[in-house]
Amino acid sequence: MSPPGCVLHIGMGKTGTTSIQVSLRGFSDAHHHCVDLGTPNASIPIATAFSGEPWLLAVNQRLGLGEPEVREQRAEIRLRLQRELIAAGDRISVISGEGISELARHEISDLIRALDPAGAVQAVAYVRPPKALLSSNVQQQLKAGADHLDPAAAPPNYRRFENFDRVLGRESVSLWKFDPARFPDGDVVRDFCARLGLDLPEEKIIRRNDALSLPAAAILFAYRRFGRGYGTGPTVVRENNALVAALREVPGPPLRLADEILAPALADIADDVRWMEERLGEELSEGPTQGGIASEEELLEIDVAAVETFVDAFQRRHALRLPRAVATRDDSDPQAVARTLHACRRALREKLRERARRMQQPGAPRRHT
C-alpha cells in the first residue's frame, strides 16, 4: 500500500494565506494532518531547512544569526518535519507557506526528497491579479523596511510556479485564481478546505486580514522615510512586527495605487502575466483603479487621528506608559510622526531587554521553545 501523500500550499502571498494557516494550525481530521513546524506559516522554517545558504536569508541576518546557529536550526527543523510526517500515519500531510514558492528548483527537489515518506506530493496555490498584488507588495515592502514607493522594486513573479511544474509535473500542480466572489460566502478558508476535502468545523475558521489601511500605511511610510530604519539585532523583528500589529488597528480605506504609478511595473511583468493566464486558462484583467495614491507626497499626508489611534493601540498591546509628549502627539508632520513611532519602538525595546535581563538572573524560570 503506497503512502497517502502530501499537499504543499505554496501561496501566492496576499491570497488569504494567513487566514488559512492560522485556521489549520494543529488541525487533523480522519484523512488529513496539518504539519506544525512551530509556526502557522511554514515559509521561514522550510526556507531555513532547504535553502542552499539559509544563513543569508534576510530574516536570519536581521536576527544576527550566524552560520553555526542556522545550521543547528536547519537540522532541528528537518528532524521535526520527519516526526510530523510519521505522526500523519495514513493521512495526507498538509504544509502551508507562501514563501515555499520562492525556492530554487534544486531546493524544491531537496524538499520533495525529504517528503518522500509521505508519498506523492502535490502543490496548490491561489493566483492574484497583478494590480491588486502590486499594491499589496508595496505594503509588504514598507513592512520590511522600504523607504520609497516603488511597485517595480518587488514585482510579482508568476513564473515561480514553473519550477514546481518542472519538478513535480504540471499535473501535480494546481493553480486557482484568487476571486473571493467565487468562494463559499466569499471565504478563502472554506474554499481551500472544500478543494482539499478538509473537514474543518466552522467554529475553527479564523479570518485574518494582514493589510493596513491607507492611513496606517501613510504612518508607516513616514517612519520608513524619516525614521531609523528596520535595524538589526535579536529584537528588531519583534519591534517592527509590534509597530505593524498596532497599525492594523487604524481604520480607514484600503491602500490602492493609481494606475499611472503602477503602469511601469505592469509593463515589466506583462510577459509573466500572459504566461500565467495561459497556465490558468483564464484572464487576470482588472478594471481602472478609482482614487488610488499617485505619489509619495500624497501618501505622506498624515491623519492626526490615525496617529493617536496607533499610539493608544501600541500602549494597550504592550502595557506601556509612554511619555506624555509622545502619547498626546498631535503633529501630522511626517518627521514628527516618525519620531513618535521610534519613541514607541524604543520603549518596547527597553521592556524586551529588561525581560531578558530578568530571565538571565539565577533562579529565573526558563522559557522552552
GIFEN-V436265 format. One record per backbone hydrogen bond with DSSP energy under -1.0 kcal/mol. CO is the residue of the C=O (numbers start at 1). NH is the residue of the N-H. E is the energy in kcal/mol with one decimal. If there is no record, write none. Layout:
co=<CO:CO>
nh=<NH:NH>
e=<E:E>
This chain:
co=<5:6:7:8:9:11:16:17:18:19:20:21:24:27:31:32:33:42:43:44:45:46:47:53:54:57:58:59:60:61:62:66:67:68:69:70:71:72:73:74:75:76:77:78:79:80:81:82:83:84:86:88:92:93:94:95:96:97:98:99:100:104:105:106:107:108:109:110:111:113:115:116:118:120:122:123:124:125:127:129:130:131:132:133:134:135:136:137:138:139:140:141:142:148:150:157:158:159:160:161:162:163:164:165:169:170:172:174:176:177:179:183:184:187:188:189:190:191:192:193:193:198:201:202:213:214:215:216:217:218:219:220:221:222:223:235:236:237:238:239:240:241:242:243:244:246:247:253:256:258:259:262:263:264:265:269:270:271:272:273:274:275:276:277:277:293:295:296:298:300:303:304:305:306:307:308:309:310:311:312:313:314:315:323:323:324:326:333:334:335:336:337:338:339:340:341:342:343:344:345:346:347:348:349:350:351:352:353:354:355:356:358:361>
nh=<93:122:95:124:97:126:20:21:22:23:24:25:27:34:92:29:94:46:47:48:49:50:51:56:57:61:62:63:65:64:233:70:71:72:73:74:75:76:77:78:79:80:81:82:83:84:85:86:87:88:89:91:33:7:35:9:42:100:101:102:103:108:109:110:111:112:113:114:115:116:118:119:5:6:8:174:10:176:178:133:134:135:136:137:138:139:140:141:142:143:144:146:145:150:153:160:161:162:163:165:166:167:168:169:172:173:123:125:127:179:182:186:187:191:192:193:194:195:196:197:198:200:204:205:217:218:219:220:221:222:223:224:225:226:227:239:240:241:242:243:244:245:246:247:248:249:250:214:293:262:263:266:267:268:269:273:274:275:276:277:278:279:280:281:282:258:299:300:301:302:307:308:309:310:311:312:313:314:315:316:317:318:320:326:327:328:329:337:338:339:340:341:342:343:344:345:346:347:348:349:350:351:352:353:354:355:356:357:358:359:360:361:364>
e=<-2.0:-2.7:-2.7:-2.8:-2.8:-2.7:-2.1:-2.8:-2.7:-1.7:-1.9:-1.2:-2.6:-2.2:-3.1:-1.9:-2.4:-2.7:-2.5:-2.8:-2.2:-2.0:-2.2:-2.2:-1.5:-2.3:-2.6:-1.4:-2.6:-1.2:-2.8:-2.2:-2.7:-1.9:-2.2:-2.8:-2.0:-2.0:-2.8:-2.2:-2.1:-2.4:-2.7:-2.1:-2.0:-2.3:-2.2:-1.9:-2.4:-1.4:-1.2:-1.7:-3.0:-3.2:-2.4:-3.4:-2.8:-1.8:-1.2:-1.8:-1.6:-2.4:-2.1:-1.6:-2.2:-2.7:-2.1:-1.9:-1.5:-1.3:-2.1:-1.4:-3.0:-2.4:-3.3:-2.8:-2.5:-2.6:-3.3:-1.8:-2.7:-1.9:-1.9:-2.6:-1.9:-1.5:-2.1:-2.4:-2.1:-2.3:-1.9:-3.0:-1.2:-1.1:-1.9:-1.4:-1.2:-1.5:-1.1:-1.9:-2.3:-2.2:-2.9:-1.4:-2.3:-1.6:-2.5:-1.9:-2.9:-1.1:-2.8:-2.2:-2.1:-1.9:-2.8:-2.5:-2.3:-2.3:-1.9:-1.5:-2.2:-1.3:-1.7:-1.6:-2.7:-2.2:-1.7:-2.4:-2.5:-2.1:-1.9:-2.6:-2.6:-2.6:-2.5:-2.5:-2.7:-2.6:-2.1:-1.9:-2.2:-2.7:-2.0:-2.0:-1.5:-1.3:-1.9:-3.8:-3.4:-1.3:-1.5:-2.6:-2.3:-1.8:-1.5:-2.6:-2.2:-2.2:-2.5:-2.6:-2.1:-2.3:-3.0:-2.3:-1.1:-2.9:-1.5:-1.5:-1.2:-1.1:-1.6:-2.2:-2.1:-2.3:-2.6:-2.4:-2.3:-2.8:-2.4:-2.3:-2.6:-1.7:-1.8:-1.7:-2.8:-2.1:-1.7:-2.4:-2.2:-1.8:-2.0:-2.3:-2.2:-2.1:-1.9:-2.5:-2.8:-2.0:-2.0:-2.6:-2.1:-1.7:-2.6:-2.5:-2.4:-2.2:-2.2:-2.4:-2.1:-2.0:-1.2:-1.1:-2.1>
